[in-house]
Amino acid sequence: MKKIKISHVFTAFRHLAFTERLSDLLDRLATLDSGFIVDGDFNAKGDSNGLDSRTADVITRHALRQHVRSLTHREGNVLDLIITQDDDTPRGQLISAVAV
């Protein structure tokens, strides 16, 4: 059975250092001998796609997959994320609904 590490993220206030800390966390998780899931309230108020472009860039640079595709905030943003390694992603339906 494959081990999976789960990290839960919560940030009440968004600031530029958050994406640097997220990148550092993802760098550390990538060195583990296991899969990982990062989830939580990223408070990443976004652009027209609903996700903050800096957060999206960190996810892309680490070759990860963000699974939440619908808005999770009443004002039209994707604040709550579930991130996995793309190569370990199940091909079935992982997330059915996320709402706040």
A tleap script that builds the chain and sets N, CA, C and O, in Angstrom:
source leaprc.protein.ff14SB
mol = sequence {
  NMET LYS LYS ILE LYS ILE SER HIE VAL PHE
  THR ALA PHE ARG HIE LEU ALA PHE THR GLU
  ARG LEU SER ASP LEU LEU ASP ARG LEU ALA
  THR LEU ASP SER GLY PHE ILE VAL ASP GLY
  ASP PHE ASN ALA LYS GLY ASP SER ASN GLY
  LEU ASP SER ARG THR ALA ASP VAL ILE THR
  ARG HIE ALA LEU ARG GLN HIE VAL ARG SER
  LEU THR HIE ARG GLU GLY ASN VAL LEU ASP
  LEU ILE ILE THR GLN ASP ASP ASP THR PRO
  ARG GLY GLN LEU ILE SER ALA VAL ALA CVAL
}
set mol.1.N position { 0.846 -1.182 0.000 }
set mol.1.CA position { 0.000 0.000 0.000 }
set mol.1.C position { 0.888 1.240 0.000 }
set mol.1.O position { 1.817 1.351 0.800 }
set mol.2.N position { 0.598 2.158 -0.892 }
set mol.2.CA position { 1.387 3.373 -1.031 }
set mol.2.C position { 1.026 4.379 0.056 }
set mol.2.O position { -0.150 4.582 0.359 }
set mol.3.N position { 2.048 5.008 0.639 }
set mol.3.CA position { 1.835 6.035 1.651 }
set mol.3.C position { 1.505 7.365 0.977 }
set mol.3.O position { 2.018 7.685 -0.095 }
set mol.4.N position { 0.634 8.131 1.636 }
set mol.4.CA position { 0.280 9.462 1.154 }
set mol.4.C position { 0.346 10.429 2.327 }
set mol.4.O position { -0.234 10.170 3.381 }
set mol.5.N position { 1.040 11.525 2.151 }
set mol.5.CA position { 1.093 12.598 3.144 }
set mol.5.C position { 0.020 13.618 2.790 }
set mol.5.O position { -0.160 13.965 1.623 }
set mol.6.N position { -0.687 14.092 3.804 }
set mol.6.CA position { -1.710 15.114 3.601 }
set mol.6.C position { -1.310 16.360 4.379 }
set mol.6.O position { -1.036 16.290 5.577 }
set mol.7.N position { -1.279 17.484 3.705 }
set mol.7.CA position { -0.978 18.764 4.343 }
set mol.7.C position { -2.185 19.667 4.171 }
set mol.7.O position { -2.694 19.840 3.064 }
set mol.8.N position { -2.631 20.233 5.268 }
set mol.8.CA position { -3.775 21.137 5.225 }
set mol.8.C position { -3.275 22.562 5.399 }
set mol.8.O position { -2.516 22.855 6.323 }
set mol.9.N position { -3.706 23.448 4.504 }
set mol.9.CA position { -3.263 24.838 4.497 }
set mol.9.C position { -4.437 25.742 4.839 }
set mol.9.O position { -5.544 25.561 4.330 }
set mol.10.N position { -4.186 26.712 5.701 }
set mol.10.CA position { -5.179 27.758 5.961 }
set mol.10.C position { -4.434 29.074 6.093 }
set mol.10.O position { -3.472 29.180 6.853 }
set mol.11.N position { -4.876 30.057 5.362 }
set mol.11.CA position { -4.325 31.393 5.524 }
set mol.11.C position { -5.480 32.380 5.588 }
set mol.11.O position { -6.296 32.456 4.670 }
set mol.12.N position { -5.542 33.128 6.666 }
set mol.12.CA position { -6.637 34.081 6.855 }
set mol.12.C position { -6.421 35.338 6.016 }
set mol.12.O position { -7.376 35.920 5.501 }
set mol.13.N position { -5.172 35.747 5.882 }
set mol.13.CA position { -4.867 36.962 5.137 }
set mol.13.C position { -3.846 36.642 4.066 }
set mol.13.O position { -2.833 35.989 4.322 }
set mol.14.N position { -4.120 37.098 2.898 }
set mol.14.CA position { -3.287 36.808 1.734 }
set mol.14.C position { -2.184 37.847 1.619 }
set mol.14.O position { -2.454 39.044 1.717 }
set mol.15.N position { -0.950 37.412 1.412 }
set mol.15.CA position { 0.153 38.335 1.191 }
set mol.15.C position { 1.156 37.680 0.238 }
set mol.15.O position { 1.095 36.473 0.002 }
set mol.16.N position { 2.062 38.463 -0.298 }
set mol.16.CA position { 3.001 37.970 -1.307 }
set mol.16.C position { 3.862 36.816 -0.805 }
set mol.16.O position { 4.200 35.919 -1.577 }
set mol.17.N position { 4.218 36.824 0.463 }
set mol.17.CA position { 5.078 35.766 1.000 }
set mol.17.C position { 4.376 34.407 1.003 }
set mol.17.O position { 5.038 33.372 1.076 }
set mol.18.N position { 3.051 34.400 0.925 }
set mol.18.CA position { 2.336 33.127 0.959 }
set mol.18.C position { 2.742 32.221 -0.195 }
set mol.18.O position { 2.977 31.031 0.019 }
set mol.19.N position { 2.831 32.748 -1.408 }
set mol.19.CA position { 3.177 31.896 -2.544 }
set mol.19.C position { 4.604 31.366 -2.418 }
set mol.19.O position { 4.891 30.260 -2.876 }
set mol.20.N position { 5.506 32.142 -1.803 }
set mol.20.CA position { 6.860 31.651 -1.547 }
set mol.20.C position { 6.825 30.513 -0.536 }
set mol.20.O position { 7.524 29.514 -0.705 }
set mol.21.N position { 6.026 30.653 0.504 }
set mol.21.CA position { 5.904 29.590 1.512 }
set mol.21.C position { 5.251 28.345 0.923 }
set mol.21.O position { 5.649 27.222 1.231 }
set mol.22.N position { 4.244 28.550 0.073 }
set mol.22.CA position { 3.597 27.419 -0.590 }
set mol.22.C position { 4.607 26.693 -1.469 }
set mol.22.O position { 4.655 25.463 -1.465 }
set mol.23.N position { 5.403 27.427 -2.213 }
set mol.23.CA position { 6.420 26.824 -3.062 }
set mol.23.C position { 7.428 26.029 -2.228 }
set mol.23.O position { 7.817 24.926 -2.610 }
set mol.24.N position { 7.847 26.586 -1.098 }
set mol.24.CA position { 8.771 25.875 -0.199 }
set mol.24.C position { 8.145 24.580 0.324 }
set mol.24.O position { 8.805 23.541 0.358 }
set mol.25.N position { 6.878 24.640 0.731 }
set mol.25.CA position { 6.178 23.450 1.201 }
set mol.25.C position { 6.144 22.379 0.107 }
set mol.25.O position { 6.426 21.210 0.369 }
set mol.26.N position { 5.802 22.777 -1.104 }
set mol.26.CA position { 5.725 21.823 -2.211 }
set mol.26.C position { 7.098 21.245 -2.546 }
set mol.26.O position { 7.205 20.073 -2.905 }
set mol.27.N position { 8.145 22.057 -2.432 }
set mol.27.CA position { 9.510 21.552 -2.633 }
set mol.27.C position { 9.835 20.463 -1.613 }
set mol.27.O position { 10.390 19.422 -1.967 }
set mol.28.N position { 9.490 20.703 -0.350 }
set mol.28.CA position { 9.768 19.713 0.708 }
set mol.28.C position { 8.963 18.444 0.497 }
set mol.28.O position { 9.492 17.341 0.632 }
set mol.29.N position { 7.674 18.594 0.162 }
set mol.29.CA position { 6.836 17.418 -0.061 }
set mol.29.C position { 7.349 16.580 -1.231 }
set mol.29.O position { 7.250 15.354 -1.205 }
set mol.30.N position { 7.890 17.226 -2.240 }
set mol.30.CA position { 8.390 16.515 -3.417 }
set mol.30.C position { 9.582 15.623 -3.092 }
set mol.30.O position { 9.864 14.678 -3.829 }
set mol.31.N position { 10.288 15.913 -1.993 }
set mol.31.CA position { 11.451 15.109 -1.622 }
set mol.31.C position { 11.072 13.863 -0.826 }
set mol.31.O position { 11.917 12.994 -0.610 }
set mol.32.N position { 9.825 13.758 -0.388 }
set mol.32.CA position { 9.397 12.607 0.407 }
set mol.32.C position { 9.229 11.384 -0.479 }
set mol.32.O position { 8.977 11.486 -1.680 }
set mol.33.N position { 9.373 10.246 0.137 }
set mol.33.CA position { 9.198 8.982 -0.583 }
set mol.33.C position { 7.743 8.526 -0.465 }
set mol.33.O position { 7.459 7.411 -0.029 }
set mol.34.N position { 6.835 9.412 -0.861 }
set mol.34.CA position { 5.408 9.096 -0.809 }
set mol.34.C position { 4.653 10.110 -1.658 }
set mol.34.O position { 5.196 11.148 -2.037 }
set mol.35.N position { 3.406 9.799 -1.948 }
set mol.35.CA position { 2.559 10.757 -2.616 }
set mol.35.C position { 2.105 11.806 -1.620 }
set mol.35.O position { 2.326 11.664 -0.417 }
set mol.36.N position { 1.470 12.858 -2.117 }
set mol.36.CA position { 0.949 13.853 -1.183 }
set mol.36.C position { -0.274 14.542 -1.745 }
set mol.36.O position { -0.493 14.609 -2.955 }
set mol.37.N position { -1.064 15.052 -0.807 }
set mol.37.CA position { -2.236 15.868 -1.100 }
set mol.37.C position { -2.106 17.127 -0.256 }
set mol.37.O position { -1.821 17.053 0.939 }
set mol.38.N position { -2.314 18.271 -0.872 }
set mol.38.CA position { -2.347 19.545 -0.147 }
set mol.38.C position { -3.742 20.100 -0.350 }
set mol.38.O position { -4.201 20.260 -1.481 }
set mol.39.N position { -4.416 20.392 0.755 }
set mol.39.CA position { -5.765 20.938 0.643 }
set mol.39.C position { -5.932 22.081 1.620 }
set mol.39.O position { -5.082 22.306 2.482 }
set mol.40.N position { -7.031 22.802 1.483 }
set mol.40.CA position { -7.330 23.829 2.462 }
set mol.40.C position { -7.877 25.107 1.877 }
set mol.40.O position { -8.197 25.200 0.693 }
set mol.41.N position { -7.970 26.090 2.755 }
set mol.41.CA position { -8.455 27.424 2.415 }
set mol.41.C position { -7.242 28.291 2.108 }
set mol.41.O position { -6.574 28.788 3.015 }
set mol.42.N position { -6.968 28.466 0.831 }
set mol.42.CA position { -5.796 29.212 0.395 }
set mol.42.C position { -6.067 30.707 0.327 }
set mol.42.O position { -5.138 31.502 0.186 }
set mol.43.N position { -7.329 31.093 0.425 }
set mol.43.CA position { -7.708 32.507 0.384 }
set mol.43.C position { -7.081 33.209 -0.815 }
set mol.43.O position { -6.666 34.364 -0.725 }
set mol.44.N position { -7.016 32.499 -1.935 }
set mol.44.CA position { -6.353 32.996 -3.138 }
set mol.44.C position { -7.366 33.619 -4.085 }
set mol.44.O position { -7.674 33.067 -5.142 }
set mol.45.N position { -7.878 34.780 -3.687 }
set mol.45.CA position { -8.853 35.471 -4.538 }
set mol.45.C position { -8.253 35.701 -5.902 }
set mol.45.O position { -7.136 36.199 -6.039 }
set mol.46.N position { -9.023 35.325 -6.915 }
set mol.46.CA position { -8.420 35.239 -8.226 }
set mol.46.C position { -8.834 36.241 -9.256 }
set mol.46.O position { -9.536 37.217 -8.992 }
set mol.47.N position { -8.367 35.952 -10.447 }
set mol.47.CA position { -8.670 36.766 -11.620 }
set mol.47.C position { -9.937 36.230 -12.276 }
set mol.47.O position { -10.798 35.679 -11.589 }
set mol.48.N position { -10.063 36.377 -13.562 }
set mol.48.CA position { -11.282 35.981 -14.254 }
set mol.48.C position { -11.550 34.477 -14.186 }
set mol.48.O position { -12.698 34.056 -14.329 }
set mol.49.N position { -10.522 33.662 -13.973 }
set mol.49.CA position { -10.697 32.217 -13.849 }
set mol.49.C position { -11.045 31.796 -12.430 }
set mol.49.O position { -11.344 30.626 -12.189 }
set mol.50.N position { -11.010 32.730 -11.491 }
set mol.50.CA position { -11.357 32.433 -10.115 }
set mol.50.C position { -10.189 32.056 -9.238 }
set mol.50.O position { -10.331 32.074 -8.015 }
set mol.51.N position { -9.025 31.711 -9.803 }
set mol.51.CA position { -7.858 31.323 -9.017 }
set mol.51.C position { -6.755 32.357 -9.194 }
set mol.51.O position { -6.464 32.785 -10.311 }
set mol.52.N position { -6.153 32.749 -8.093 }
set mol.52.CA position { -5.057 33.709 -8.100 }
set mol.52.C position { -3.942 33.237 -9.029 }
set mol.52.O position { -3.513 32.087 -8.940 }
set mol.53.N position { -3.472 34.102 -9.912 }
set mol.53.CA position { -2.478 33.710 -10.916 }
set mol.53.C position { -1.140 33.319 -10.292 }
set mol.53.O position { -0.445 32.460 -10.835 }
set mol.54.N position { -0.761 33.928 -9.162 }
set mol.54.CA position { 0.505 33.554 -8.509 }
set mol.54.C position { 0.418 32.144 -7.951 }
set mol.54.O position { 1.369 31.369 -8.058 }
set mol.55.N position { -0.727 31.808 -7.351 }
set mol.55.CA position { -0.924 30.455 -6.828 }
set mol.55.C position { -0.955 29.451 -7.975 }
set mol.55.O position { -0.348 28.383 -7.884 }
set mol.56.N position { -1.654 29.787 -9.045 }
set mol.56.CA position { -1.714 28.905 -10.218 }
set mol.56.C position { -0.316 28.678 -10.783 }
set mol.56.O position { 0.001 27.569 -11.214 }
set mol.57.N position { 0.521 29.708 -10.787 }
set mol.57.CA position { 1.883 29.585 -11.297 }
set mol.57.C position { 2.705 28.622 -10.446 }
set mol.57.O position { 3.449 27.802 -10.984 }
set mol.58.N position { 2.578 28.715 -9.118 }
set mol.58.CA position { 3.310 27.799 -8.225 }
set mol.58.C position { 2.883 26.357 -8.496 }
set mol.58.O position { 3.725 25.462 -8.571 }
set mol.59.N position { 1.593 26.135 -8.641 }
set mol.59.CA position { 1.079 24.791 -8.913 }
set mol.59.C position { 1.640 24.276 -10.242 }
set mol.59.O position { 2.066 23.125 -10.331 }
set mol.60.N position { 1.640 25.111 -11.257 }
set mol.60.CA position { 2.156 24.723 -12.576 }
set mol.60.C position { 3.653 24.448 -12.538 }
set mol.60.O position { 4.115 23.458 -13.106 }
set mol.61.N position { 4.415 25.315 -11.874 }
set mol.61.CA position { 5.871 25.123 -11.790 }
set mol.61.C position { 6.255 23.822 -11.105 }
set mol.61.O position { 7.308 23.255 -11.399 }
set mol.62.N position { 5.415 23.344 -10.197 }
set mol.62.CA position { 5.689 22.093 -9.495 }
set mol.62.C position { 5.044 20.889 -10.177 }
set mol.62.O position { 5.063 19.781 -9.640 }
set mol.63.N position { 4.479 21.108 -11.348 }
set mol.63.CA position { 3.850 20.036 -12.144 }
set mol.63.C position { 2.783 19.299 -11.333 }
set mol.63.O position { 2.724 18.070 -11.326 }
set mol.64.N position { 1.943 20.080 -10.652 }
set mol.64.CA position { 0.882 19.517 -9.819 }
set mol.64.C position { -0.475 19.766 -10.467 }
set mol.64.O position { -0.590 20.481 -11.463 }
set mol.65.N position { -1.483 19.165 -9.881 }
set mol.65.CA position { -2.849 19.297 -10.408 }
set mol.65.C position { -3.768 19.845 -9.313 }
set mol.65.O position { -3.787 19.335 -8.193 }
set mol.66.N position { -4.523 20.882 -9.649 }
set mol.66.CA position { -5.494 21.498 -8.744 }
set mol.66.C position { -6.861 20.989 -9.184 }
set mol.66.O position { -7.261 21.189 -10.331 }
set mol.67.N position { -7.583 20.329 -8.271 }
set mol.67.CA position { -8.789 19.596 -8.645 }
set mol.67.C position { -10.100 20.371 -8.543 }
set mol.67.O position { -11.084 19.987 -9.176 }
set mol.68.N position { -10.139 21.429 -7.780 }
set mol.68.CA position { -11.389 22.155 -7.597 }
set mol.68.C position { -11.619 23.030 -8.829 }
set mol.68.O position { -10.816 23.911 -9.135 }
set mol.69.N position { -12.714 22.780 -9.524 }
set mol.69.CA position { -12.985 23.481 -10.779 }
set mol.69.C position { -14.137 24.475 -10.687 }
set mol.69.O position { -14.353 25.261 -11.609 }
set mol.70.N position { -14.870 24.447 -9.594 }
set mol.70.CA position { -15.978 25.382 -9.455 }
set mol.70.C position { -15.651 26.417 -8.382 }
set mol.70.O position { -14.794 26.192 -7.528 }
set mol.71.N position { -16.332 27.530 -8.436 }
set mol.71.CA position { -16.113 28.608 -7.471 }
set mol.71.C position { -16.489 28.141 -6.077 }
set mol.71.O position { -17.489 27.445 -5.900 }
set mol.72.N position { -15.695 28.522 -5.087 }
set mol.72.CA position { -15.958 28.111 -3.708 }
set mol.72.C position { -16.275 29.293 -2.798 }
set mol.72.O position { -16.361 29.139 -1.580 }
set mol.73.N position { -16.446 30.452 -3.383 }
set mol.73.CA position { -16.776 31.641 -2.611 }
set mol.73.C position { -17.918 32.380 -3.294 }
set mol.73.O position { -17.986 32.440 -4.521 }
set mol.74.N position { -18.788 32.925 -2.510 }
set mol.74.CA position { -19.975 33.583 -3.073 }
set mol.74.C position { -19.646 34.765 -3.972 }
set mol.74.O position { -20.468 35.156 -4.800 }
set mol.75.N position { -18.457 35.339 -3.823 }
set mol.75.CA position { -18.068 36.465 -4.669 }
set mol.75.C position { -17.340 36.021 -5.932 }
set mol.75.O position { -16.799 36.852 -6.662 }
set mol.76.N position { -17.325 34.724 -6.192 }
set mol.76.CA position { -16.806 34.234 -7.456 }
set mol.76.C position { -15.337 33.894 -7.499 }
set mol.76.O position { -14.691 34.129 -8.521 }
set mol.77.N position { -14.789 33.360 -6.450 }
set mol.77.CA position { -13.382 32.970 -6.440 }
set mol.77.C position { -13.244 31.511 -6.037 }
set mol.77.O position { -14.146 30.923 -5.441 }
set mol.78.N position { -12.095 30.942 -6.376 }
set mol.78.CA position { -11.755 29.589 -5.932 }
set mol.78.C position { -10.772 29.757 -4.775 }
set mol.78.O position { -9.579 29.971 -4.989 }
set mol.79.N position { -11.284 29.659 -3.550 }
set mol.79.CA position { -10.448 29.844 -2.364 }
set mol.79.C position { -9.984 28.521 -1.773 }
set mol.79.O position { -8.909 28.444 -1.178 }
set mol.80.N position { -10.786 27.493 -1.935 }
set mol.80.CA position { -10.508 26.183 -1.347 }
set mol.80.C position { -9.950 25.272 -2.434 }
set mol.80.O position { -10.580 25.068 -3.471 }
set mol.81.N position { -8.754 24.725 -2.183 }
set mol.81.CA position { -8.054 23.962 -3.204 }
set mol.81.C position { -7.735 22.555 -2.726 }
set mol.81.O position { -7.609 22.302 -1.528 }
set mol.82.N position { -7.607 21.654 -3.674 }
set mol.82.CA position { -7.099 20.302 -3.436 }
set mol.82.C position { -6.060 20.067 -4.524 }
set mol.82.O position { -6.377 20.077 -5.713 }
set mol.83.N position { -4.804 19.854 -4.100 }
set mol.83.CA position { -3.677 19.757 -5.024 }
set mol.83.C position { -3.011 18.403 -4.853 }
set mol.83.O position { -2.757 17.964 -3.731 }
set mol.84.N position { -2.730 17.741 -5.971 }
set mol.84.CA position { -2.021 16.456 -5.936 }
set mol.84.C position { -0.936 16.438 -6.999 }
set mol.84.O position { -0.875 17.300 -7.876 }
set mol.85.N position { -0.081 15.429 -6.892 }
set mol.85.CA position { 0.891 15.182 -7.944 }
set mol.85.C position { 0.126 14.673 -9.152 }
set mol.85.O position { -0.720 13.787 -9.025 }
set mol.86.N position { 0.408 15.210 -10.293 }
set mol.86.CA position { -0.356 14.869 -11.487 }
set mol.86.C position { -0.216 13.405 -11.870 }
set mol.86.O position { -1.181 12.808 -12.348 }
set mol.87.N position { 0.950 12.810 -11.676 }
set mol.87.CA position { 1.144 11.421 -12.071 }
set mol.87.C position { 0.432 10.433 -11.160 }
set mol.87.O position { 0.226 9.282 -11.546 }
set mol.88.N position { 0.052 10.858 -9.961 }
set mol.88.CA position { -0.645 9.979 -9.023 }
set mol.88.C position { -2.145 10.228 -8.979 }
set mol.88.O position { -2.851 9.635 -8.163 }
set mol.89.N position { -2.627 11.089 -9.840 }
set mol.89.CA position { -4.028 11.476 -9.802 }
set mol.89.C position { -4.908 10.353 -10.312 }
set mol.89.O position { -4.700 9.860 -11.420 }
set mol.90.N position { -5.893 9.940 -9.519 }
set mol.90.CA position { -6.838 8.952 -10.036 }
set mol.90.C position { -7.572 9.525 -11.238 }
set mol.90.O position { -7.856 10.722 -11.278 }
set mol.91.N position { -7.872 8.706 -12.191 }
set mol.91.CA position { -8.526 9.186 -13.401 }
set mol.91.C position { -10.042 9.225 -13.277 }
set mol.91.O position { -10.718 9.716 -14.181 }
set mol.92.N position { -10.587 8.723 -12.185 }
set mol.92.CA position { -12.022 8.814 -11.951 }
set mol.92.C position { -12.359 10.167 -11.360 }
set mol.92.O position { -11.524 11.071 -11.339 }
set mol.93.N position { -13.575 10.302 -10.885 }
set mol.93.CA position { -14.003 11.559 -10.294 }
set mol.93.C position { -13.489 11.655 -8.867 }
set mol.93.O position { -13.863 10.853 -8.011 }
set mol.94.N position { -12.639 12.628 -8.612 }
set mol.94.CA position { -12.056 12.806 -7.291 }
set mol.94.C position { -12.896 13.727 -6.423 }
set mol.94.O position { -13.088 13.462 -5.236 }
set mol.95.N position { -13.392 14.797 -7.004 }
set mol.95.CA position { -14.148 15.800 -6.252 }
set mol.95.C position { -15.521 15.937 -6.866 }
set mol.95.O position { -15.648 16.190 -8.063 }
set mol.96.N position { -16.544 15.772 -6.057 }
set mol.96.CA position { -17.899 15.931 -6.599 }
set mol.96.C position { -18.441 17.330 -6.357 }
set mol.96.O position { -19.100 17.886 -7.235 }
set mol.97.N position { -18.182 17.920 -5.180 }
set mol.97.CA position { -18.656 19.273 -4.903 }
set mol.97.C position { -17.899 19.842 -3.724 }
set mol.97.O position { -17.658 19.159 -2.728 }
set mol.98.N position { -17.529 21.097 -3.850 }
set mol.98.CA position { -16.894 21.832 -2.769 }
set mol.98.C position { -17.594 23.177 -2.705 }
set mol.98.O position { -17.694 23.872 -3.717 }
set mol.99.N position { -18.076 23.551 -1.539 }
set mol.99.CA position { -18.753 24.845 -1.417 }
set mol.99.C position { -18.567 25.380 -0.015 }
set mol.99.O position { -18.386 24.632 0.945 }
set mol.100.N position { -18.618 26.692 0.072 }
set mol.100.CA position { -18.516 27.364 1.374 }
set mol.100.C position { -19.735 28.229 1.544 }
set mol.100.O position { -19.879 28.898 2.567 }
savepdb mol mol.pdb
quit
